[in-house]
Amino acid sequence: MIKINLLPVKAAQRRASGLRQMLIAGVACLLAFTACIAVHIVATQQLASQKRDITDLKNAIARLKTEVGDYDLIKAQREDLIRQKNAIKKLQAQRSGPTYLMRELSDILTKGKGPTFNKEQYEELLRRDPNAGFNPNWEPKRCWLVSYSEKDKTVTIKGAAKSDEDVAEFLKRLKLSAFFSDVYWQQTQPQTDSKLNNVSYVTFDVAARVNY
């Protein structure tokens, strides 16, 4: 009886089977790796798309805020201009001479207020000369009026102030007022009050034309 040794064949079959299993495992790993890369790419693209959408949304919100802000500013300027025109019309309608001029002088010398003026002309004046505007933070108590006289629409105002700078601020406001023109600073005199611990101040005379 002939005996055939099959051990080498079985060993070869086992090696081939092992190789197939390794190949299958390698292909599976490759497919899994490819799938992971694909998922990562898709996720990255989705994230990038979401970031673009967020950026576009933020830009749209910023544009909208700018447009709304400009609208609010224009609306506020228009309402302010209307109030100024109405105030001027009201004062012109009263035309009570010194009475309404006294009211204007009171506003000029009241903190938080100021002269009545045309806002568009005032802004144009500031564009030409930034130093032409009045100081809204000025303390009007640093300047006071002593007398006011009027003849043929020419007024003479006598007053006093803590310093020449305070007189200059009062004159600047007077010149900006719609109800005064041809404002002329005549003189300033230094003074000392011995009754008040030698407090120093200045007196001034101003001439101007009134518009009514």
RODO-2510 file (C-alpha; in nm, 4 decimals, decimal comma):
residues 212
     n   res          X          Y          Z
     1     m     0,0000     0,0000     0,0000
     2     i     0,1369     0,3455    -0,1008
     3     k     0,1280     0,6224     0,1590
     4     i     0,1150     0,9858     0,0461
     5     n     0,2417     1,2517     0,2791
     6     l    -0,0207     1,5402     0,2662
     7     l     0,1388     1,7502     0,5375
     8     p     0,3162     1,9935     0,2969
     9     v    -0,0124     2,0471     0,1092
    10     k    -0,2033     2,1164     0,4271
    11     a     0,0680     2,3547     0,5395
    12     a     0,0500     2,5326     0,2074
    13     q    -0,3263     2,5526     0,2356
    14     r    -0,2977     2,6934     0,5842
    15     r    -0,0498     2,9557     0,4623
    16     a    -0,2772     3,0463     0,1732
    17     s    -0,5738     3,0693     0,4087
    18     g    -0,3735     3,2900     0,6435
    19     l    -0,2726     3,5144     0,3561
    20     r    -0,6341     3,5463     0,2425
    21     q    -0,7407     3,6350     0,5952
    22     m    -0,4627     3,8933     0,6196
    23     l    -0,5586     4,0320     0,2809
    24     i    -0,9229     4,0496     0,3814
    25     a    -0,8268     4,2152     0,7093
    26     g    -0,6032     4,4624     0,5232
    27     v    -0,8784     4,5456     0,2755
    28     a    -1,1226     4,5885     0,5645
    29     c    -0,8820     4,8198     0,7431
    30     l    -0,8236     5,0130     0,4223
    31     l    -1,1973     5,0467     0,3679
    32     a    -1,2459     5,1544     0,7283
    33     f    -0,9638     5,4078     0,6980
    34     t    -1,1064     5,5380     0,3711
    35     a    -1,4485     5,5636     0,5304
    36     c    -1,3009     5,7607     0,8211
    37     i    -1,1257     5,9967     0,5808
    38     a    -1,4465     6,0424     0,3833
    39     v    -1,6461     6,1128     0,6989
    40     h    -1,3777     6,3579     0,8148
    41     i    -1,3772     6,5364     0,4792
    42     v    -1,7577     6,5614     0,4787
    43     a    -1,7586     6,6863     0,8388
    44     t    -1,4857     6,9412     0,7593
    45     q    -1,6785     7,0656     0,4569
    46     q    -1,9986     7,0925     0,6604
    47     l    -1,8126     7,2804     0,9359
    48     a    -1,6581     7,5155     0,6799
    49     s    -2,0007     7,5699     0,5242
    50     q    -2,1511     7,6459     0,8653
    51     k    -1,8689     7,8898     0,9405
    52     r    -1,9326     8,0647     0,6070
    53     d    -2,3028     8,0817     0,6870
    54     i    -2,2275     8,2278     1,0305
    55     t    -1,9883     8,4829     0,8781
    56     d    -2,2446     8,5801     0,6142
    57     l    -2,5085     8,6137     0,8872
    58     k    -2,2811     8,8318     1,0995
    59     n    -2,2027     9,0518     0,7989
    60     a    -2,5729     9,0812     0,7206
    61     i    -2,6465     9,1784     1,0833
    62     a    -2,3656     9,4360     1,0756
    63     r    -2,4996     9,5862     0,7518
    64     l    -2,8490     9,5935     0,8962
    65     k    -2,7261     9,7644     1,2128
    66     t    -2,5408    10,0205     1,0025
    67     e    -2,8477    10,0895     0,7919
    68     v    -3,0733    10,1118     1,0955
    69     g    -2,8190    10,3301     1,2768
    70     d    -2,7965    10,5713     0,9836
    71     y    -3,1729    10,5840     0,9664
    72     d    -3,2019    10,6623     1,3372
    73     l    -2,9353    10,9328     1,3075
    74     i    -3,1042    11,0954     1,0079
    75     k    -3,4418    11,0737     1,1798
    76     a    -3,3027    11,2318     1,4973
    77     q    -3,1355    11,5097     1,2975
    78     r    -3,4579    11,5772     1,1101
    79     e    -3,6626    11,5901     1,4307
    80     d    -3,4020    11,8157     1,5911
    81     l    -3,4133    12,0489     1,2911
    82     i    -3,7940    12,0566     1,3031
    83     r    -3,7837    12,1441     1,6737
    84     q    -3,5374    12,4231     1,6051
    85     k    -3,7501    12,5628     1,3229
    86     n    -4,0619    12,5452     1,5383
    87     a    -3,8804    12,7217     1,8215
    88     i    -3,7631    12,9933     1,5855
    89     k    -4,1124    13,0334     1,4399
    90     k    -4,2581    13,0533     1,7887
    91     l    -4,0103    13,3202     1,8936
    92     q    -4,0623    13,5120     1,5725
    93     a    -4,4393    13,4924     1,6151
    94     q    -4,4140    13,6404     1,9644
    95     r    -4,1919    13,9278     1,8490
    96     s    -4,2107    14,0934     2,1845
    97     g    -3,8765    14,2677     2,1497
    98     p    -3,6629    14,2497     2,4634
    99     t    -3,8864    13,9813     2,6189
   100     y    -3,7914    13,7046     2,3791
   101     l    -3,4360    13,8351     2,3563
   102     m    -3,4127    13,8004     2,7325
   103     r    -3,5275    13,4415     2,6936
   104     e    -3,2553    13,3814     2,4355
   105     l    -2,9934    13,5373     2,6639
   106     s    -3,1215    13,3168     2,9449
   107     d    -3,0709    13,0055     2,7288
   108     i    -2,7244    13,1229     2,6314
   109     l    -2,6362    13,1512     3,0005
   110     t    -2,8028    12,8257     3,1090
   111     k    -2,6067    12,5029     3,1500
   112     g    -2,7214    12,2303     2,9107
   113     k    -2,8730    12,4842     2,6727
   114     g    -2,7212    12,7382     2,4385
   115     p    -2,7968    12,9741     2,1518
   116     t    -3,0680    12,9131     1,8938
   117     f    -2,9017    12,8449     1,5597
   118     n    -2,9442    12,6718     1,2265
   119     k    -2,7921    12,3266     1,2727
   120     e    -2,6920    12,2795     0,9082
   121     q    -2,5142    12,6160     0,9010
   122     y    -2,3505    12,5363     1,2360
   123     e    -2,2176    12,2017     1,1103
   124     e    -2,0850    12,3691     0,7967
   125     l    -1,9161    12,6313     1,0176
   126     l    -1,7518    12,3558     1,2222
   127     r    -1,6271    12,1871     0,9047
   128     r    -1,4579    12,5107     0,8043
   129     d    -1,3353    12,5956     1,1531
   130     p    -1,3553    12,3286     1,4308
   131     n    -1,2805    12,5992     1,6904
   132     a    -1,5849    12,8063     1,5950
   133     g    -1,8272    12,5943     1,8003
   134     f    -1,9323    12,6774     2,1533
   135     n    -1,8322    12,4660     2,4516
   136     p    -2,1358    12,2688     2,5806
   137     n    -1,9495    12,1930     2,9063
   138     w    -1,8907    12,5568     2,9923
   139     e    -2,0214    12,6712     3,3322
   140     p    -2,2455    12,9760     3,2588
   141     k    -2,2338    13,0833     3,6239
   142     r    -1,8860    13,2113     3,5468
   143     c    -2,0468    13,4955     3,3494
   144     w    -2,3310    13,7291     3,4483
   145     l    -2,5046    14,0303     3,2934
   146     v    -2,5275    14,3676     3,4634
   147     s    -2,7367    14,5684     3,2185
   148     y    -2,9098    14,5465     2,8816
   149     s    -3,0246    14,8432     2,6746
   150     e    -3,1687    14,8612     2,3242
   151     k    -3,2203    15,1455     2,0767
   152     d    -3,3064    15,1139     1,7056
   153     k    -3,2344    14,7390     1,7217
   154     t    -2,8852    14,8015     1,8540
   155     v    -2,8192    14,6592     2,1990
   156     t    -2,5520    14,7292     2,4529
   157     i    -2,4798    14,4600     2,7079
   158     k    -2,2681    14,5146     3,0160
   159     g    -2,1557    14,2186     3,2178
   160     a    -1,8853    14,0510     3,4210
   161     a    -1,7051    13,7182     3,4151
   162     k    -1,4418    13,5221     3,6003
   163     s    -1,1927    13,5493     3,3127
   164     d    -1,1391    13,6684     2,9568
   165     e    -1,1980    13,3086     2,8413
   166     d    -1,5473    13,3177     2,9923
   167     v    -1,6197    13,6444     2,8118
   168     a    -1,4968    13,4877     2,4866
   169     e    -1,7304    13,1891     2,5343
   170     f    -2,0280    13,4220     2,5969
   171     l    -1,9428    13,6225     2,2827
   172     k    -1,9093    13,3031     2,0788
   173     r    -2,2566    13,1927     2,1852
   174     l    -2,3965    13,5395     2,1168
   175     k    -2,2489    13,5376     1,7644
   176     l    -2,3967    13,1929     1,6936
   177     s    -2,7456    13,3023     1,8041
   178     a    -2,9997    13,3530     1,5262
   179     f    -3,1271    13,6621     1,7073
   180     f    -2,8010    13,8581     1,7291
   181     s    -2,5607    13,9776     1,4622
   182     d    -2,2679    14,2162     1,4249
   183     v    -2,1522    14,1264     1,7758
   184     y    -1,8686    14,3553     1,8825
   185     w    -1,6618    14,3175     2,1981
   186     q    -1,5913    14,6766     2,3006
   187     q    -1,3715    14,6443     2,6087
   188     t    -1,2730    14,4337     2,9070
   189     q    -1,1543    14,5682     3,2406
   190     p    -0,9933    14,3630     3,5211
   191     q    -1,1545    14,4131     3,8611
   192     t    -1,0876    14,3108     4,2210
   193     d    -1,3572    14,2880     4,4867
   194     s    -1,2089    14,3761     4,8233
   195     k    -1,5294    14,2740     4,9973
   196     l    -1,4904    13,9152     4,8755
   197     n    -1,1315    13,8435     4,9772
   198     n    -0,9944    14,0319     4,6756
   199     v    -1,1654    13,8052     4,4221
   200     s    -1,0551    13,8939     4,0708
   201     y    -1,2882    13,9139     3,7714
   202     v    -1,3368    14,1151     3,4530
   203     t    -1,6115    14,3453     3,3292
   204     f    -1,7041    14,3786     2,9633
   205     d    -1,9172    14,5790     2,7201
   206     v    -2,0715    14,4235     2,4109
   207     a    -2,2607    14,5853     2,1240
   208     a    -2,4756    14,3925     1,8784
   209     r    -2,7664    14,4109     1,6376
   210     v    -3,0886    14,2262     1,7224
   211     n    -3,2848    14,0337     1,4597
   212     y    -3,6594    14,0616     1,5025
***
